[in-house]
Amino acid sequence: MQTLESYTVIRVGVPDAPYVIGVIRDGAQLITGRLDAAADIPVRIGTPVSAVSHDGDYTLYSVAGAGQ
């Protein structure tokens, strides 16, 4: 079972790709990997997100207004 965790996007690259390579912050830990925007959310620096890991790839979901 996968859990939804809260992260903050702190770095984004390759913005024109269907996914972005970026960095998300989980507390003090920095996680670099493929960040997939699942729910048509902007993947920008400072965006608070929830993320599900798939073997090092992270699918990002919007925190605010989730389920709306």
C-alpha positions as CSV (number, residue, x, y, z in Angstrom):
1,M,0.0,0.0,0.0
2,Q,1.3,3.5,-0.9
3,T,1.1,6.4,1.5
4,L,0.6,10.0,0.6
5,E,3.3,12.2,2.2
6,S,3.6,16.0,2.3
7,Y,6.6,17.7,0.5
8,T,7.6,21.1,-0.8
9,V,9.0,21.6,-4.3
10,I,12.3,23.4,-4.1
11,R,13.9,22.9,-7.5
12,V,12.5,22.2,-10.9
13,G,14.2,21.4,-14.2
14,V,13.1,20.3,-17.7
15,P,9.8,22.2,-17.4
16,D,8.6,21.4,-20.9
17,A,8.7,17.7,-20.5
18,P,5.6,15.6,-19.5
19,Y,7.3,15.3,-16.1
20,V,10.0,17.4,-14.4
21,I,13.2,16.5,-12.8
22,G,13.3,18.3,-9.5
23,V,13.9,18.3,-5.8
24,I,11.3,18.0,-3.1
25,R,11.9,18.7,0.6
26,D,10.7,16.2,3.2
27,G,11.5,17.9,6.4
28,A,15.3,18.2,6.4
29,Q,15.7,15.6,3.7
30,L,16.1,16.5,0.0
31,I,14.8,14.1,-2.5
32,T,15.8,14.4,-6.2
33,G,14.0,12.5,-8.9
34,R,11.3,12.5,-11.5
35,L,8.3,14.5,-10.3
36,D,5.1,13.7,-12.2
37,A,2.3,16.1,-11.9
38,A,-0.8,13.9,-11.6
39,A,-3.7,16.2,-10.9
40,D,-3.0,19.0,-13.4
41,I,-1.3,21.1,-10.7
42,P,1.5,23.6,-11.3
43,V,4.9,22.1,-10.4
44,R,6.7,25.2,-9.3
45,I,9.1,26.1,-6.6
46,G,7.4,26.5,-3.3
47,T,4.4,24.4,-4.3
48,P,3.2,22.3,-1.4
49,V,2.4,18.9,-2.6
50,S,1.6,15.4,-1.5
51,A,3.6,12.7,-3.3
52,V,3.5,9.0,-3.9
53,S,6.8,7.3,-4.6
54,H,7.1,4.8,-7.5
55,D,10.6,3.4,-7.4
56,G,12.2,6.8,-7.0
57,D,9.7,8.6,-9.2
58,Y,7.2,10.8,-7.4
59,T,3.7,11.5,-8.5
60,L,2.6,14.8,-7.1
61,Y,-0.8,15.8,-6.0
62,S,-2.1,19.2,-4.9
63,V,-2.4,19.6,-1.1
64,A,-4.8,22.6,-1.1
65,G,-8.2,21.7,-2.4
66,A,-7.4,18.0,-2.7
67,G,-10.4,16.1,-4.1
68,Q,-12.0,19.2,-5.5
